Amino acid sequence: MSADREVAMPESDVTAWLAANLPNWRLEDGWIRRTYKTHSWKGTVMVIGTVGHLSEAAWHHPDITASYAWVEVRLMTHSAKGITDKDLALARKIEEVVQWQPGKEDNGLEGTPESDQRFAYIKYD
């Protein structure tokens, strides 16, 4: 934990960084936000668990809103009253893990069957 107070980035810098690095995230009302669409409650709970694990490991905690088939993740550094590098780093890691599709990589992992909706959980971008 840092004793120094962090300084929020200018909104224009945040918007430019998101456009270049995380185009599905947006700056709105002082938060960076991303809505993940899922196929069902099972997928929603899996996204929440993933975000929870990554956030706790990073010691930086988002606000989460969820419904049956979607999860909204919101990040802001409260002590800075705005967006800092912490928020961008955690957003990047969340995006990387939630959007991971091992079946599209040559790594021996087949990934979730796309042809059988019983196993679908994330609606990938």
DSSP file with accessible surface (Angstrom, degrees, kcal/mol):
  #  RESIDUE AA STRUCTURE BP1 BP2  ACC     N-H-->O    O-->H-N    N-H-->O    O-->H-N    TCO  KAPPA ALPHA  PHI   PSI    X-CA   Y-CA   Z-CA
    1    1 A M              0   0  206      0, 0.0     2,-0.3     0, 0.0    58,-0.0   0.000 360.0 360.0 360.0 134.8    0.0    0.0    0.0
    2    2 A S        -     0   0   78      1,-0.1     4,-0.1     2,-0.1     0, 0.0  -0.666 360.0-159.3 -91.6 137.9    1.3    3.4   -1.0
    3    3 A A  S    S+     0   0  107     -2,-0.3     2,-0.3     2,-0.1    -1,-0.1   0.705  72.1  88.1 -84.0 -22.7    1.4    6.3    1.4
    4    4 A D  S    S-     0   0  129      1,-0.1     2,-0.4     0, 0.0    -2,-0.1  -0.581  84.5-119.3 -78.4 139.3    1.6    8.8   -1.4
    5    5 A R        -     0   0  154     -2,-0.3     2,-0.1     1,-0.1    -2,-0.1  -0.622  29.8-128.6 -78.0 130.2   -1.7   10.0   -2.9
    6    6 A E        -     0   0   51     -2,-0.4     2,-0.5    -4,-0.1    -1,-0.1  -0.434  14.3-129.0 -78.2 156.0   -2.0    9.2   -6.5
    7    7 A V        -     0   0  126     -2,-0.1    73,-0.1    74,-0.0     2,-0.1  -0.886  20.8-121.2-109.5 132.0   -2.9   11.8   -9.1
    8    8 A A        -     0   0   34     72,-0.5    76,-0.2    -2,-0.5     3,-0.1  -0.396  27.6-117.4 -69.5 146.4   -5.8   11.2  -11.5
    9    9 A M        -     0   0   46     74,-3.3    74,-0.4     1,-0.1    -1,-0.1  -0.505  36.3 -94.2 -77.9 152.5   -5.0   11.3  -15.2
   10   10 A P    >>  -     0   0   73      0, 0.0     4,-2.0     0, 0.0     3,-0.6  -0.383  34.0-119.7 -62.8 144.6   -6.6   14.0  -17.4
   11   11 A E  H 3> S+     0   0  137      1,-0.2     4,-2.9     2,-0.2     5,-0.2   0.866 113.0  57.1 -55.9 -38.8   -9.8   12.7  -19.1
   12   12 A S  H 3> S+     0   0   84      1,-0.2     4,-2.2     2,-0.2    -1,-0.2   0.888 107.1  48.6 -62.9 -36.7   -8.3   13.2  -22.6
   13   13 A D  H <> S+     0   0   85     -3,-0.6     4,-2.5     2,-0.2    -1,-0.2   0.903 112.2  48.7 -68.4 -40.6   -5.4   10.9  -21.7
   14   14 A V  H  X S+     0   0    1     -4,-2.0     4,-2.9     2,-0.2     5,-0.2   0.947 112.1  48.3 -63.5 -48.3   -7.7    8.2  -20.4
   15   15 A T  H  X S+     0   0   76     -4,-2.9     4,-2.4     1,-0.2    -2,-0.2   0.920 113.3  47.5 -60.4 -43.0   -9.9    8.4  -23.4
   16   16 A A  H  X S+     0   0   61     -4,-2.2     4,-2.0    -5,-0.2    -1,-0.2   0.917 112.3  49.6 -65.7 -42.0   -6.9    8.2  -25.8
   17   17 A W  H  X S+     0   0   58     -4,-2.5     4,-2.3     1,-0.2     5,-0.5   0.927 111.6  48.3 -63.9 -44.6   -5.4    5.3  -23.8
   18   18 A L  H  X S+     0   0    5     -4,-2.9     4,-2.0     1,-0.2     7,-0.2   0.924 109.9  52.0 -61.6 -44.5   -8.7    3.3  -23.8
   19   19 A A  H  < S+     0   0   72     -4,-2.4    -1,-0.2    -5,-0.2    -2,-0.2   0.893 116.9  39.9 -59.4 -38.2   -9.1    3.9  -27.6
   20   20 A A  H  < S+     0   0   80     -4,-2.0    -1,-0.2    -5,-0.2    -2,-0.2   0.796 133.9  17.1 -81.6 -29.0   -5.6    2.6  -28.3
   21   21 A N  H  < S+     0   0   63     -4,-2.3    -3,-0.2    -5,-0.2    -2,-0.2   0.748 134.3  21.5-118.4 -36.0   -5.6   -0.3  -25.8
   22   22 A L    ><  +     0   0    9     -4,-2.0     3,-2.3    -5,-0.5    -2,-0.1  -0.591  59.8 172.0-137.8  72.8   -9.0   -1.3  -24.6
   23   23 A P  T 3  S+     0   0   97      0, 0.0    -4,-0.1     0, 0.0    -1,-0.1   0.698  76.8  60.5 -64.5 -16.0  -11.6   -0.1  -27.1
   24   24 A N  T 3  S+     0   0   77     -6,-0.1    11,-0.4     2,-0.0     2,-0.3   0.477  93.3  79.8 -88.7  -2.5  -14.5   -1.9  -25.5
   25   25 A W    <   -     0   0    9     -3,-2.3     2,-0.3    -7,-0.2     9,-0.2  -0.731  65.3-166.8 -97.1 154.3  -13.9    0.1  -22.3
   26   26 A R  E     -A   33   0A  90      7,-2.2     7,-2.9    -2,-0.3     2,-0.6  -0.972  23.1-122.6-140.1 154.9  -15.3    3.7  -21.9
   27   27 A L  E     +A   32   0A  38     -2,-0.3     2,-0.3     5,-0.2     5,-0.2  -0.876  43.3 158.1 -96.7 124.0  -14.8    6.6  -19.6
   28   28 A E  E >   -A   31   0A  77      3,-2.9     3,-1.8    -2,-0.6    -2,-0.1  -0.950  61.8 -10.8-152.2 126.9  -18.1    7.7  -18.2
   29   29 A D  T 3  S-     0   0  130     -2,-0.3     3,-0.1     1,-0.3    -1,-0.0   0.834 127.8 -52.1  55.3  35.8  -19.0    9.7  -15.0
   30   30 A G  T 3  S+     0   0   27      1,-0.2     2,-0.3    53,-0.0    -1,-0.3   0.478 120.9  95.9  85.2   0.3  -15.5    9.5  -13.7
   31   31 A W  E <  S-A   28   0A  37     -3,-1.8    -3,-2.9    45,-0.1     2,-0.5  -0.901  71.5-128.8-118.1 151.6  -15.2    5.7  -14.1
   32   32 A I  E     -AB  27  75A   0     43,-2.4    43,-2.6    -2,-0.3     2,-0.3  -0.862  40.5-169.9 -93.8 137.9  -13.8    3.4  -16.7
   33   33 A R  E     -AB  26  74A  28     -7,-2.9    -7,-2.2    -2,-0.5     2,-0.3  -0.952  22.6-179.9-133.7 151.2  -16.4    0.9  -17.5
   34   34 A R  E     - B   0  73A  10     39,-1.8    39,-2.8    -2,-0.3     2,-0.5  -0.976  14.0-152.9-149.4 132.3  -16.9   -2.3  -19.5
   35   35 A T  E     - B   0  72A  45    -11,-0.4     2,-0.5    -2,-0.3    37,-0.2  -0.945  10.3-159.7-106.9 124.3  -20.0   -4.4  -19.9
   36   36 A Y  E     - B   0  71A   2     35,-3.2    35,-2.2    -2,-0.5     2,-0.4  -0.905   9.5-145.6-101.2 128.1  -19.5   -8.1  -20.5
   37   37 A K  E     - B   0  70A 135     -2,-0.5    86,-2.6    86,-0.4    33,-0.3  -0.776  19.6-172.8 -93.5 138.1  -22.4  -10.0  -22.1
   38   38 A T  B     -D  122   0B   0     31,-2.3    84,-0.2    -2,-0.4     3,-0.1  -0.748  32.8-123.2-123.4 171.6  -22.9  -13.6  -21.0
   39   39 A H  S    S-     0   0   66     82,-1.7     2,-0.3    -2,-0.2    83,-0.1   0.662  85.2 -22.4 -88.6 -18.2  -25.2  -16.4  -22.1
   40   40 A S  S  > S-     0   0   24     81,-0.5     4,-2.0     1,-0.1     3,-0.2  -0.968  81.8 -69.9-172.1-178.4  -26.7  -17.0  -18.7
   41   41 A W  H  > S+     0   0  131     -2,-0.3     4,-2.8     1,-0.2     5,-0.3   0.865 123.9  62.2 -59.7 -36.4  -26.4  -16.6  -15.0
   42   42 A K  H  > S+     0   0   93      1,-0.2     4,-2.1     2,-0.2    -1,-0.2   0.944 106.8  43.5 -56.3 -48.7  -23.6  -19.2  -15.0
   43   43 A G  H  > S+     0   0    0     -3,-0.2     4,-2.4     2,-0.2    -1,-0.2   0.887 111.5  54.6 -65.0 -38.3  -21.4  -17.0  -17.3
   44   44 A T  H  X S+     0   0    0     -4,-2.0     4,-2.5    24,-0.4    -2,-0.2   0.941 109.4  46.7 -60.4 -46.9  -22.3  -13.9  -15.2
   45   45 A V  H  X S+     0   0   68     -4,-2.8     4,-2.6     1,-0.2    -1,-0.2   0.893 110.5  53.6 -64.7 -37.2  -21.1  -15.6  -12.0
   46   46 A M  H  X S+     0   0   83     -4,-2.1     4,-2.2    -5,-0.3    -1,-0.2   0.909 109.5  47.5 -64.8 -40.8  -17.9  -16.8  -13.7
   47   47 A V  H  X S+     0   0    2     -4,-2.4     4,-2.9     2,-0.2     5,-0.3   0.943 111.8  50.3 -64.4 -45.3  -17.1  -13.2  -14.8
   48   48 A I  H  X S+     0   0   54     -4,-2.5     4,-2.7     1,-0.2    -2,-0.2   0.931 111.5  48.4 -59.2 -44.5  -17.8  -11.9  -11.3
   49   49 A G  H  X S+     0   0   44     -4,-2.6     4,-2.5     2,-0.2    -1,-0.2   0.908 112.1  48.9 -62.8 -41.1  -15.5  -14.5   -9.8
   50   50 A T  H  X S+     0   0   43     -4,-2.2     4,-2.5     2,-0.2     5,-0.2   0.946 113.3  45.7 -63.5 -48.7  -12.7  -13.8  -12.3
   51   51 A V  H  X S+     0   0    0     -4,-2.9     4,-2.6     1,-0.2     5,-0.2   0.915 112.7  52.5 -62.0 -40.6  -12.9  -10.0  -11.7
   52   52 A G  H  X S+     0   0   35     -4,-2.7     4,-2.4    -5,-0.3     5,-0.2   0.928 110.4  46.5 -61.4 -46.0  -13.0  -10.6   -8.0
   53   53 A H  H  X S+     0   0  133     -4,-2.5     4,-2.5     2,-0.2     5,-0.2   0.950 114.9  45.4 -62.7 -49.9   -9.9  -12.8   -8.0
   54   54 A L  H  X S+     0   0   24     -4,-2.5     4,-1.9     1,-0.2    -1,-0.2   0.903 114.3  49.5 -61.6 -40.7   -7.9  -10.4  -10.2
   55   55 A S  H  X>S+     0   0    1     -4,-2.6     5,-2.2    -5,-0.2     4,-1.0   0.911 111.8  46.8 -67.4 -42.4   -9.0   -7.4   -8.2
   56   56 A E  H ><5S+     0   0  105     -4,-2.4     3,-0.6    -5,-0.2    -2,-0.2   0.926 111.4  51.6 -67.1 -41.5   -8.1   -8.9   -4.9
   57   57 A A  H 3<5S+     0   0   79     -4,-2.5    -1,-0.2     1,-0.2    -2,-0.2   0.873 115.4  42.8 -60.8 -36.1   -4.7  -10.1   -6.1
   58   58 A A  H 3<5S-     0   0   57     -4,-1.9    -1,-0.2    -5,-0.2    -2,-0.2   0.585 105.7-131.3 -83.1 -13.0   -4.1   -6.6   -7.4
   59   59 A W  T <<5S+     0   0  140     -4,-1.0     2,-0.3    -3,-0.6    -3,-0.2   0.928  74.1 112.5  57.2  45.5   -5.5   -5.0   -4.2
   60   60 A H      < -     0   0   20     -5,-2.2    -2,-0.2    -6,-0.1    -1,-0.2  -0.917  55.3-153.4-147.7 117.6   -7.6   -2.7   -6.3
   61   61 A H        -     0   0   81     -2,-0.3    15,-0.2    15,-0.1     2,-0.1  -0.848   4.8-157.4-114.5 126.5  -11.3   -3.2   -6.2
   62   62 A P        -     0   0   22      0, 0.0     2,-0.4     0, 0.0    13,-0.2  -0.324  24.1-112.8 -86.0 170.3  -14.0   -2.3   -8.8
   63   63 A D  E     -C   74   0A  64     11,-2.5    11,-2.7    -2,-0.1     2,-0.4  -0.866  36.7-162.6 -95.0 140.7  -17.6   -1.7   -8.5
   64   64 A I  E     -C   73   0A  60     -2,-0.4     2,-0.4     9,-0.2     9,-0.2  -0.991  14.7-174.9-130.1 134.4  -19.6   -4.5  -10.2
   65   65 A T  E     -C   72   0A  56      7,-2.2     7,-3.4    -2,-0.4     2,-0.3  -0.987  17.4-179.7-123.5 137.6  -23.3   -4.5  -11.3
   66   66 A A  E     +C   71   0A  41     -2,-0.4     2,-0.2     5,-0.2     5,-0.2  -0.962  16.3 174.7-140.4 155.8  -24.7   -7.7  -12.7
   67   67 A S  E >   -C   70   0A  53      3,-2.4     3,-0.9    -2,-0.3   -23,-0.0  -0.758  57.6 -69.1-139.7-170.5  -27.9   -9.2  -14.1
   68   68 A Y  T 3  S+     0   0  144      1,-0.2   -24,-0.4    -2,-0.2   -25,-0.1   0.877 128.1  15.2 -55.1 -44.1  -28.8  -12.6  -15.6
   69   69 A A  T 3  S+     0   0   32    -30,-0.1   -31,-2.3   -26,-0.1     2,-0.3   0.005 120.7  49.4-128.3  29.5  -26.8  -12.1  -18.8
   70   70 A W  E <   -BC  37  67A  97     -3,-0.9    -3,-2.4   -33,-0.3     2,-0.4  -0.983  50.3-159.1-162.0 156.9  -24.4   -9.2  -18.2
   71   71 A V  E     -BC  36  66A   0    -35,-2.2   -35,-3.2    -2,-0.3     2,-0.5  -0.994   9.5-156.4-137.0 129.0  -21.8   -7.8  -15.9
   72   72 A E  E     -BC  35  65A  24     -7,-3.4    -7,-2.2    -2,-0.4     2,-0.4  -0.944   8.6-162.7-107.3 128.2  -20.6   -4.2  -15.7
   73   73 A V  E     -BC  34  64A   0    -39,-2.8   -39,-1.8    -2,-0.5     2,-0.4  -0.926   6.2-171.3-108.4 131.0  -17.2   -3.5  -14.2
   74   74 A R  E     -BC  33  63A  33    -11,-2.7   -11,-2.5    -2,-0.4     2,-0.4  -0.992   1.2-170.3-126.2 131.9  -16.4    0.0  -13.1
   75   75 A L  E     +B   32   0A   0    -43,-2.6   -43,-2.4    -2,-0.4     2,-0.3  -0.962  17.8 145.3-125.6 138.6  -12.9    1.2  -12.0
   76   76 A M        -     0   0   31     -2,-0.4     2,-0.9   -15,-0.2     7,-0.2  -0.917  47.4-119.4-160.7 144.7  -11.7    4.4  -10.4
   77   77 A T  B >>> -E   82   0C   4      5,-2.6     5,-1.6    -2,-0.3     4,-1.0  -0.808  26.1-162.9 -88.1 106.0   -9.0    5.1   -7.8
   78   78 A H  G >45S+     0   0  109     -2,-0.9     3,-0.6     1,-0.3    -1,-0.2   0.880  85.6  56.2 -61.3 -39.0  -11.0    6.6   -5.0
   79   79 A S  G 345S+     0   0   62      1,-0.3    -1,-0.3    -3,-0.1    -2,-0.0   0.807 114.8  39.6 -65.7 -26.4   -8.1    8.2   -3.3
   80   80 A A  G <45S-     0   0   12     -3,-0.7   -72,-0.5     2,-0.3    -1,-0.3   0.525 103.7-132.9 -94.7  -9.7   -7.2   10.1   -6.5
   81   81 A K  T <<5S+     0   0  158     -4,-1.0     2,-0.3    -3,-0.6    -3,-0.2   0.890  78.9  36.6  56.4  41.2  -10.9   10.8   -7.3
   82   82 A G  B   <S-E   77   0C  10     -5,-1.6    -5,-2.6   -72,-0.0     2,-0.4  -0.978 102.8 -39.4 175.6-163.7  -10.3    9.7  -10.8
   83   83 A I        +     0   0    7    -74,-0.4   -74,-3.3    -2,-0.3     2,-0.2  -0.703  52.0 171.9 -92.5 132.0   -8.5    7.2  -13.2
   84   84 A T    >>  -     0   0    5     -2,-0.4     4,-1.6   -76,-0.2     3,-0.7  -0.741  52.6 -88.0-125.0 178.9   -4.9    6.2  -12.5
   85   85 A D  H 3> S+     0   0  120      1,-0.2     4,-2.7    -2,-0.2     5,-0.2   0.805 123.5  64.8 -58.2 -30.6   -2.5    3.7  -14.0
   86   86 A K  H 3> S+     0   0   83      1,-0.2     4,-2.3     2,-0.2    -1,-0.2   0.914 102.0  47.4 -58.1 -44.6   -3.8    1.2  -11.4
   87   87 A D  H <> S+     0   0    0     -3,-0.7     4,-2.6     2,-0.2    -1,-0.2   0.920 113.3  47.4 -65.0 -43.4   -7.3    1.3  -13.1
   88   88 A L  H  X S+     0   0    5     -4,-1.6     4,-2.3     2,-0.2    -2,-0.2   0.905 112.0  49.8 -66.8 -40.1   -5.8    0.9  -16.6
   89   89 A A  H  X S+     0   0   63     -4,-2.7     4,-2.0     2,-0.2    -2,-0.2   0.924 113.7  45.0 -65.2 -43.1   -3.6   -2.0  -15.5
   90   90 A L  H  X S+     0   0    7     -4,-2.3     4,-2.9    -5,-0.2     5,-0.2   0.922 111.7  52.6 -69.1 -40.1   -6.4   -3.9  -13.8
   91   91 A A  H  X S+     0   0    0     -4,-2.6     4,-2.7    -5,-0.2     5,-0.2   0.923 109.1  50.7 -59.5 -42.5   -8.8   -3.2  -16.7
   92   92 A R  H  X S+     0   0  110     -4,-2.3     4,-2.4     1,-0.2    -1,-0.2   0.923 112.1  46.4 -62.0 -43.4   -6.2   -4.6  -19.1
   93   93 A K  H  X S+     0   0   89     -4,-2.0     4,-2.3     2,-0.2     5,-0.2   0.921 112.3  50.1 -67.7 -41.7   -5.8   -7.8  -17.0
   94   94 A I  H  X S+     0   0    0     -4,-2.9     4,-2.9     1,-0.2     5,-0.4   0.946 112.6  47.6 -59.7 -46.8   -9.5   -8.3  -16.6
   95   95 A E  H  X S+     0   0   25     -4,-2.7     4,-2.1    -5,-0.2    -2,-0.2   0.923 110.5  52.0 -60.6 -45.1  -10.0   -7.9  -20.4
   96   96 A E  H  < S+     0   0  111     -4,-2.4     4,-0.3    -5,-0.2    -1,-0.2   0.917 117.0  37.8 -59.1 -44.9   -7.1  -10.4  -21.1
   97   97 A V  H >< S+     0   0   54     -4,-2.3     3,-0.9     2,-0.2    -2,-0.2   0.943 117.7  46.3 -78.3 -46.4   -8.5  -13.1  -18.8
   98   98 A V  H 3< S+     0   0   10     -4,-2.9    -2,-0.2    -5,-0.2    -3,-0.2   0.898 117.8  43.8 -65.4 -37.6  -12.3  -12.7  -19.5
   99   99 A Q  T 3< S+     0   0   30     -4,-2.1    -1,-0.2    -5,-0.4    -2,-0.2   0.463  83.7 129.0 -87.9   1.7  -11.8  -12.5  -23.2
  100  100 A W    <   -     0   0  114     -3,-0.9    -3,-0.1    -4,-0.3    -4,-0.0  -0.347  34.8-175.0 -61.7 129.8   -9.3  -15.4  -23.4
  101  101 A Q    >   -     0   0   39      1,-0.1     3,-2.1    -2,-0.1     4,-0.2  -0.798   5.7-176.9-127.0  87.1  -10.2  -18.0  -25.9
  102  102 A P  G >  S+     0   0   19      0, 0.0     3,-1.9     0, 0.0     5,-0.4   0.799  78.3  67.6 -59.7 -28.3   -7.8  -20.9  -25.6
  103  103 A G  G 3  S+     0   0   45      1,-0.3     8,-0.1     3,-0.1     5,-0.1   0.681  96.6  56.2 -65.5 -15.3   -9.3  -22.8  -28.6
  104  104 A K  G <  S+     0   0  144     -3,-2.1     2,-0.3     2,-0.0    -1,-0.3   0.366  99.8  73.5 -96.9   3.7   -8.1  -20.0  -30.9
  105  105 A E  S <  S-     0   0   96     -3,-1.9     2,-1.4     4,-0.3     3,-0.3  -0.812  86.4-120.1-112.7 157.5   -4.5  -20.5  -29.8
  106  106 A D  S    S+     0   0  173     -2,-0.3    -3,-0.1     1,-0.2     4,-0.1  -0.607  77.9 110.8 -93.7  71.9   -2.1  -23.3  -30.6
  107  107 A N  S    S-     0   0   67     -2,-1.4    -1,-0.2    -5,-0.4     3,-0.1   0.274  90.4-103.6-130.0   9.3   -1.6  -24.4  -27.0
  108  108 A G  S    S+     0   0   79     -3,-0.3     2,-0.5     1,-0.3    -2,-0.1   0.301  86.5 116.6  86.1 -11.8   -3.3  -27.8  -26.7
  109  109 A L        -     0   0   93     -7,-0.2    -2,-0.3     1,-0.1    -4,-0.3  -0.800  51.6-159.0 -91.9 128.9   -6.3  -26.4  -24.9
  110  110 A E        -     0   0  171     -2,-0.5    -1,-0.1     1,-0.1    -7,-0.1   0.757  25.8-146.9 -82.6 -22.8   -9.5  -26.8  -26.9
  111  111 A G        -     0   0   23     -9,-0.1    -1,-0.1    -8,-0.1   -10,-0.1  -0.052  42.1 -35.7  79.4 171.0  -11.6  -24.2  -25.3
  112  112 A T  S    S-     0   0   55      1,-0.1     2,-0.2     2,-0.1    -9,-0.1  -0.453  72.9-102.4 -67.0 134.3  -15.4  -24.2  -24.7
  113  113 A P        -     0   0   55      0, 0.0     3,-0.4     0, 0.0     6,-0.2  -0.392  29.7-164.3 -61.4 121.4  -17.3  -25.9  -27.5
  114  114 A E  S    S+     0   0  136     -2,-0.2     6,-0.1     1,-0.2    -2,-0.1   0.737  83.8  61.3 -77.3 -23.0  -18.8  -23.1  -29.6
  115  115 A S  S    S+     0   0  122      1,-0.2     2,-0.6     2,-0.0    -1,-0.2   0.621  96.7  62.7 -82.4 -10.6  -21.3  -25.5  -31.4
  116  116 A D    >   -     0   0   41     -3,-0.4     3,-1.9     1,-0.1     4,-0.4  -0.911  64.0-163.8-120.8 105.7  -23.1  -26.5  -28.2
  117  117 A Q  G >  S+     0   0  116     -2,-0.6     3,-0.6     1,-0.3    -1,-0.1   0.650  82.0  78.1 -65.6 -13.7  -24.9  -23.7  -26.4
  118  118 A R  G 3  S+     0   0  175      1,-0.2    -1,-0.3     3,-0.0    -2,-0.0   0.793 102.9  38.5 -62.9 -25.9  -25.1  -25.7  -23.2
  119  119 A F  G <  S+     0   0   92     -3,-1.9    -1,-0.2    -6,-0.2    -2,-0.2   0.460  90.2 113.2-103.6  -4.7  -21.5  -24.9  -22.6
  120  120 A A    <   +     0   0   13     -3,-0.6   -77,-0.2    -4,-0.4     3,-0.1  -0.435  24.5 150.2 -69.9 139.2  -21.5  -21.3  -23.8
  121  121 A Y        +     0   0   53      1,-0.4   -82,-1.7    -2,-0.1   -81,-0.5   0.553  54.4  50.2-138.5 -34.5  -20.9  -18.7  -21.1
  122  122 A I  B     -D   38   0B   7    -84,-0.2     2,-1.0   -83,-0.1    -1,-0.4  -0.896  65.1-141.5-110.2 140.1  -19.2  -15.5  -22.5
  123  123 A K        -     0   0  101    -86,-2.6   -86,-0.4    -2,-0.4     2,-0.0  -0.839  32.8-146.5 -95.6  98.0  -20.3  -13.6  -25.6
  124  124 A Y              0   0   70     -2,-1.0   -25,-0.1     1,-0.1   -24,-0.0  -0.344 360.0 360.0 -69.4 147.8  -16.9  -12.8  -27.0
  125  125 A D              0   0  107     -2,-0.0    -1,-0.1   -26,-0.0  -101,-0.0  -0.402 360.0 360.0 -73.5 360.0  -16.3   -9.6  -28.9
